[in-house]
Amino acid sequence: MKIRKGPSTGTAIVDRGYIGDGGAVKCKVQGEGIYGNTTWYYVQNINSNKNVWGYTSAYYFRVASGNPPNC
């Protein structure tokens, strides 16, 4: 999964996440539609040493529990 600077595939990739990586989710926004899904999460890959926050499409990311607030 790519973690981007903004909620669009046209923005820079700031980090990547892989199956099994943990992620912290701060909130959600609407952005570019990915296969019809326009929700993007503002996340941090907690297994990465980059310590950056960015956006990833809800199409590729599943929130384990709860419903993140709007950003």
N, CA and C of each residue as an Amber inpcrd file, in Angstrom:
protein
   213
   0.8400000  -1.1560000   0.0000000   0.0000000   0.0000000   0.0000000
   0.8920000   1.2270000   0.0000000   0.5050000   2.2270000  -0.7780000
   1.2660000   3.4740000  -0.8340000   0.6490000   4.4970000   0.1120000
   1.4960000   5.2000000   0.8230000   1.0680000   6.2890000   1.6910000
   1.5190000   7.5730000   1.0080000   0.5470000   8.4400000   0.7060000
   0.8090000   9.6030000  -0.1350000   0.6770000  10.9270000   0.6150000
   1.2310000  11.9600000   0.0030000   1.2000000  13.2990000   0.5950000
  -0.2130000  13.8710000   0.6410000  -1.0560000  13.4960000  -0.2910000
  -2.4390000  13.9580000  -0.3480000  -3.3530000  12.8340000  -0.7940000
  -4.6920000  13.0330000  -0.7440000  -5.6470000  11.9820000  -1.0740000
  -5.8680000  11.8230000  -2.5870000  -4.7780000  11.5500000  -3.2850000
  -4.8220000  11.4150000  -4.7360000  -3.6010000  10.6480000  -5.2120000
  -3.7600000   9.8670000  -6.2730000  -2.6160000   9.1460000  -6.8400000
  -1.6380000  10.0910000  -7.5280000  -2.0230000  11.3460000  -7.7040000
  -1.1490000  12.3330000  -8.3170000  -0.1890000  12.9910000  -7.3380000
  -0.2630000  12.6400000  -6.0620000   0.6410000  13.2300000  -5.0710000
   1.7900000  12.2710000  -4.7620000   2.8430000  12.8100000  -4.1910000
   4.0580000  12.0330000  -3.9240000   3.8170000  10.9220000  -2.9040000
   4.5390000   9.8180000  -3.0800000   4.5400000   8.7190000  -2.1160000
   5.5280000   9.0740000  -1.0050000   5.0520000   9.0820000   0.2500000
   5.9180000   9.4300000   1.3760000   6.3640000   8.1970000   2.1690000
   5.6530000   7.0790000   2.0090000   6.0020000   5.8320000   2.7040000
   5.2110000   4.7080000   2.0500000   5.4830000   3.4860000   2.4550000
   4.7510000   2.3140000   1.9770000   4.4110000   1.4320000   3.1620000
   3.3010000   0.7210000   3.0240000   2.9140000  -0.2550000   4.0210000
   2.7860000  -1.6080000   3.3670000   2.9860000  -2.6530000   4.1390000
   2.9500000  -4.0150000   3.6220000   2.0150000  -4.8640000   4.4740000
   1.5650000  -5.9790000   3.9380000   0.6860000  -6.8790000   4.6850000
   1.3430000  -7.2190000   6.0260000   0.5950000  -7.0330000   7.0920000
   1.1130000  -7.3240000   8.4240000   1.6500000  -6.1090000   9.1610000
   1.9210000  -5.0150000   8.4330000   2.3580000  -3.7790000   9.1010000
   1.1990000  -3.2070000   9.9000000   1.5020000  -2.6220000  11.0170000
   0.4850000  -1.9380000  11.8050000   0.3640000  -0.5070000  11.3300000
  -0.8140000   0.0480000  11.4760000  -1.0310000   1.4310000  11.0720000
  -1.8580000   2.1730000  12.0880000  -1.5460000   3.4290000  12.2650000
  -2.3500000   4.3090000  13.1130000  -3.1910000   5.1750000  12.1840000
  -4.4740000   5.2850000  12.4590000  -5.3840000   6.0830000  11.6430000
  -5.8400000   7.2770000  12.4600000  -5.6360000   8.4720000  11.9180000
  -6.0380000   9.6920000  12.6170000  -7.4390000  10.1380000  12.1990000
  -7.7230000  10.0880000  10.8930000  -9.0050000  10.5760000  10.4060000
  -9.1940000  10.1680000   8.9450000 -10.3300000  10.5650000   8.3570000
 -10.6090000  10.2350000   6.9610000 -11.0610000  11.4740000   6.2010000
 -10.8260000  11.4550000   4.8890000 -11.2250000  12.5510000   3.9990000
 -11.7820000  11.9430000   2.7140000 -12.3950000  12.7730000   1.9020000
 -12.8180000  12.3630000   0.5650000 -11.7630000  12.8420000  -0.4250000
 -11.4410000  11.9860000  -1.3830000 -10.4250000  12.3220000  -2.3670000
 -10.7160000  11.6380000  -3.6870000  -9.6630000  11.4040000  -4.4340000
  -9.7860000  10.7400000  -5.7290000 -10.4400000   9.3730000  -5.5630000
 -11.3620000   9.0460000  -6.4440000 -12.0080000   7.7450000  -6.3950000
 -11.0910000   6.6320000  -6.8920000 -10.9730000   5.5890000  -6.1010000
 -10.2210000   4.3910000  -6.4870000 -11.2450000   3.2650000  -6.6200000
 -11.5000000   2.8490000  -7.8390000 -12.5260000   1.8420000  -8.1250000
 -13.8510000   2.2030000  -7.4520000 -14.2050000   3.4880000  -7.5010000
 -15.4720000   3.9580000  -6.9600000 -15.4490000   4.3420000  -5.4940000
 -14.3550000   4.0890000  -4.7870000 -14.2470000   4.4140000  -3.3590000
 -13.4740000   5.7320000  -3.2180000 -14.1340000   6.7750000  -2.7040000
 -13.4970000   8.0940000  -2.5860000 -12.9630000   8.3910000  -1.1840000
 -13.0750000   7.4470000  -0.2560000 -12.5810000   7.6560000   1.1080000
 -11.0860000   7.3700000   1.1780000 -10.3660000   8.2720000   1.8210000
  -8.9310000   8.1100000   2.0900000  -8.7200000   8.2950000   3.5830000
  -7.7980000   7.5090000   4.1480000  -7.4500000   7.6220000   5.5680000
  -6.1170000   8.3290000   5.7240000  -6.0250000   9.1500000   6.7670000
  -4.7680000   9.8050000   7.1290000  -4.0900000   8.8680000   8.1190000
  -2.9850000   8.2560000   7.6960000  -2.3910000   7.1440000   8.4460000
  -0.8910000   7.3130000   8.6610000  -0.3910000   6.4950000   9.5720000
   1.0450000   6.3620000   9.7900000   1.3480000   4.8700000   9.8790000
   2.3560000   4.4150000   9.1410000   2.8130000   3.0280000   9.2340000
   3.6840000   2.9330000  10.4800000   3.2000000   2.2650000  11.5210000
   3.9490000   2.2240000  12.7780000   5.1360000   1.2700000  12.7290000
   5.2550000   0.4910000  11.6430000   6.4200000  -0.3760000  11.4790000
   7.5330000   0.2820000  10.6760000   7.2980000   1.4800000  10.2040000
   8.2830000   2.1940000   9.3990000   9.1300000   3.0960000  10.2950000
  10.3630000   3.3000000   9.9190000  11.2260000   4.2100000  10.6830000
  11.1460000   5.6380000  10.1540000  10.2940000   5.8930000   9.1740000
  10.1780000   7.2380000   8.5910000   9.3910000   8.2000000   9.4740000
   8.4810000   7.6740000  10.3000000   7.7010000   8.4980000  11.2230000
   6.9420000   9.6160000  10.5010000   6.3040000   9.2850000   9.3840000
   5.5350000  10.2750000   8.6300000   4.0650000   9.8740000   8.5790000
   3.2230000  10.8630000   8.4180000   1.7960000  10.6590000   8.2190000
   1.4730000  10.9550000   6.7630000   0.4750000  10.2660000   6.2330000
   0.0460000  10.5080000   4.8700000  -1.2900000   9.8350000   4.6190000
  -1.7030000   9.8340000   3.3660000  -3.0200000   9.3310000   2.9850000
  -2.9270000   8.0240000   2.2300000  -3.8670000   7.1340000   2.4930000
  -3.9820000   5.9000000   1.7300000  -5.4570000   5.6430000   1.4490000
  -5.7380000   5.0920000   0.2870000  -7.1180000   4.8540000  -0.1160000
  -7.7610000   3.7620000   0.7330000  -9.0240000   3.9950000   1.0770000
  -9.7820000   2.9830000   1.8160000  -9.9770000   1.7240000   0.9890000
  -9.7960000   1.8120000  -0.3130000  -9.9080000   0.6210000  -1.1540000
  -8.8440000  -0.4110000  -0.7830000  -7.6780000   0.0590000  -0.3570000
  -6.5510000  -0.8260000  -0.0470000  -6.3060000  -1.0070000   1.4570000
  -7.0650000  -0.3260000   2.2990000  -6.7750000  -0.3000000   3.7300000
  -8.0400000  -0.6090000   4.5120000  -7.9350000  -1.4850000   5.5050000
  -9.0760000  -1.8410000   6.3490000  -8.8090000  -1.3740000   7.7700000
  -9.7380000  -0.6350000   8.3320000  -9.6460000  -0.1900000   9.7220000
 -10.1240000  -1.3470000  10.6000000  -9.3060000  -1.7330000  11.5770000
  -9.5900000  -2.9020000  12.4100000 -10.8570000  -2.7200000  13.2520000
 -11.0410000  -1.5390000  13.8130000 -12.2330000  -1.3160000  14.6290000
 -12.5530000   0.1690000  14.6620000 -13.8220000   0.4820000  14.8160000
 -14.2480000   1.8520000  14.9120000 -14.4050000   2.5310000  13.5650000
 -14.8030000   3.7800000  13.6020000 -14.9900000   4.5840000  12.4180000
 -14.2400000   5.8940000  12.6180000 -13.1260000   6.0970000  11.9290000
 -12.3470000   7.3100000  12.1370000 -13.1600000   8.5710000  11.8440000
 -12.9230000   9.6530000  12.5820000 -13.6430000  10.8960000  12.3390000
 -13.1840000  11.5440000  11.0310000 -13.9670000  12.4800000  10.5480000
 -13.5340000  13.2720000   9.3960000 -12.3940000  14.1970000   9.8190000
 -11.4800000  14.4200000   8.9100000 -10.3300000  15.3060000   9.1960000
 -10.7900000  16.7610000   9.2420000
